[in-house]
């Protein structure tokens, strides 16, 4: 099986062109190929497939084999892949995901390859039952949640997948391997959750670490960055446009007041191509 390793600010995935390849058990393949000691090594597997409703379809699996609805960093790399590999010559492409159809605007270098991608991530989902999170009312904003005996104030947002956002004084001081799994599997989140730990530097800059469900701590999370800006606006901490500083690099996020859509701009990079024995 031919594959391509790519990353969006360190959030790395193995990509397979399913216009040419057939994968019989993608969940099992995701677990094997993502292993950083015995496989290629990645945060998961992304299949680029035909779509009846968009230009392409993104089918995504986490490194533990679970299916994921959406990935902001992953979908930017899909945009670069389909353009730079010659599957399309469009500067704007649509991609079908489990979180709906996303529109990607490709920004090209002088040599014609994709440098950065702006993704229309759609409107944030704030109703608790639709995130989903166990809470009353029409929003779940800075609600107290006991995690391992500690009281946290949590804001829940979905960008196609659930996110729990909390604010801390220093992200560098967090022991994420100790607390991340308890957030991910907290009973308040029936489908598990991604968790973002935010340190607000100013009204246009947020420092962030993320624990992703099914993958653990990753260098970046695009949907998490979008959810984090939404939460920061809702709690009055930032403006509607901000730079999200993640371990792997920066993302520019805007929550447009007129359309209610969140727009994410960031890089997408090739690492290498290879062959993997099935």
N, C-alpha and C positions, 0 to 999 in steps of 0.2 A: 504494500500500500504506500503510495506517495503521500507525503505530508509536508506542511510548512510550519515552522515554529515562528511565532510573531509575539510582540508584546506592545501594550499601551502603557507607558510609564511604569514598566516593571510587572504589570498584570499580564502574565504570559499564558498562551494557549497553543495547543496543537490544532492546526487547521487542515481539513481534508476537503478536497473538491469532489463533491458527490455528483457532479455532472459526469465524472469519469470513474469514480470509485464506488463500490457498494460495501456497506458496513452492516453485517447481520446482527451484531450485538454491541451497539455503541456504548451502553452503560458499562459493560465489562471491559471494553477497549479503553474507555476513559480512565478506569482505575489502573490498568496496566501501563498505559502509555504516559500517564501523568506522574508515575513514581519517579522521584528524583534520583534514586539509586539504581533501579533496575529497568527503568523506562527512558523515555525522552526527557521527561521532567517538565511539568507545567501545572498551572492552576486548574486545568481542565481541557476538554475536547470540544471543538466547535466544527460542526459540519456545515458546509456551504452547499445548499440544495436548490433545486428548481422550486418555483412558487407559482401558484395559480392566481395570486392576488397582488404580488409585488414583483420587483425585478429579481430578487433572490430571497431565499429563506435561510435563517440562521437557526440551527438546532444545536443546543448547548448542553453539555454535561459537566458537572463539577468533578473534581479529582476523586471524590468518594463514589462516583457513579450515579449520583442523584441528578435528575433533570432540573435545569434552571430556566427560569422564564426569560431572563434578559441579562445583559452585561454591557455596560457603557464602554468600557475599554475594549472589550471583545468585538463589539459591533463596529467600532472605528477601524479595527484591523480588517474586518470583513470588507469595508469600503475600500481600503488600500489594496487588499488582495484582488478583488474583482476588477479593479481598474488596472493595476500594474501587471496583472497576469493576463490581461487582454480579454476578460469575460464581458467587459463593457467599455464603451468610450464616453459614457455620460459623466458629466460633472456633478449631477445630482442623481442619487439612486435611492430606491425604496427597498427595505428589507423587512420581511415578515418574521415576527418573533411570537413567542407565547404571550408577550405583553402588548401585542398589536403591531401594526406596521409603522416602522420608523423611517424618517426621511433623513438622508445623509448628504451634506454638501461637502464635496471634496476640494481641498485647497492644494494646488499643484506647485511643485518646484519648477525652476526654469527648464529642467531636463524632462518635464512631463510626468514625473512620478508624484505620488501623493505624499505630502509632508504632514498636513494636519487635516482633521475632519471635524465638522460641526454637525452634531446630531440633535434633531428635534426629538426630545425624549417624551414629549406629550405633557399632559397635565398631571400634577401629583395627585395621588389618592390619599385622602385624609380621613375618610369615614372608617371608624374602627373595624366594623365587620368586613369591610372590603380590603383591609390591609393584608391579612387579618390580625387583629389583636383583641384580647378580651378586655373590653372597656365600654363604659356607657357614654352617652352624649354623642355629639356629631364630630368631635375631634379628640385626639389623645395627645395632649400637649402638657409636658412636664408633669406627668402623673407619677406618683411614688410607686416604686417597684422594689421589693426586697430580693436581692440576689446574693446568695451565700451569706445571709445575715447582715448585709449592708443595704441601706436605703439609698436608692438612686432616683433621680428625677428623669423620666424618660419621655421623649417625644417620638411618636410612631408615624412613619410616612411610608407609603409604597410608591415606587417608581416602576411598577410592574412586578416587583418583588419586595418583601417586607424589610423595613429598616427600623432599628431602634437607635435613637440618637441621644447621647448624654454629653454633658459638658464637664471638663476637668481643668485643673489649673496647669498641669504639665503632662502632655501626652508621652513624653520620653520616660516618665517615671512609672508608667503602667506596666504591670506584668500580665500581658494579654493572654499568654498560654494558660494562666491560672484562672482568669475571670471570663475569657471569651466563650468557652464552652457552656458555662452556666447561663450566660445571656442567650446564646444561640438556641438552647434547648429549654428555655424558661417556659413553664406551662401557660403563661399569658399569650404566647405566640404559637398557635396550633400548627403552623407550617414551618416552625423554626424561624429564625430571623438573622439577618446581618446586623452587626452592631458597629456604630461609628462613635469614636471617642474624640471630642472636639476641644481644641484650645483656640479661642477667638483672639487673634492678635490685634485686629482693628476692624472697623466696619466694612472693610473690603478684603480682608485676609483671614483665612481660617487654616489652622494646622490640624491635621487629621490622621488618626490611625484607625484601621478597620479589621474586624474579625468577620470573615465571610462564612455563612452557613455552607457546610460541605467542603470547605477548602482551608479553614483556619485563617491565620493572619496573612494578608497579602500586601504587596507593595502599593496597590492602588485598587480602587473600586469606583467605577464611573457612576453607576446608579446611586451608590452611597454618597458620592460627592454632591450629586443633585439633591438627594434627600436631605443632606446636611445643610445645604444653602436654604432649602425650603424651611426646615426647622429653625434655622437661625433668623430668618425673616419673621416667621410666626412668633418667635419669642423675643423679637425686638433687638436682636444682637447685631445684625448686619443690614446692609442695603441689599437690593435685589440682584446686584452683580458683584461677584467676589472671585478671588483667586483661592482655590483649594490646594493647599500644600500637602501632598501625600509623600510617603517614603520614597516612591519611585519617581516623583516629579510633580508638576503642577497642572491643574485643569482650570480652565476659565468657565464659570457657570453663571448663567443669567436666568432668572425667573421673570418672564415677561408679564407685566401687569395686564396688558390688553388682551393677550391670547390665553393667559394662564399656563402657557407651555414653558417647560424648562429646556434651555439650550446648553449643550456641553461642547466645548472645543478643546481638542488636545491632539497630541501626536500619535502616530501609528508606525511601527517599525518592524521590518523583517529581521529575523535572526539567521535562519538557515532552512534549506530544503533537505529532505531525506527520504529514505525508504524504510518502512517498518514491517517486519515479518508478522503476518496474521496467523 
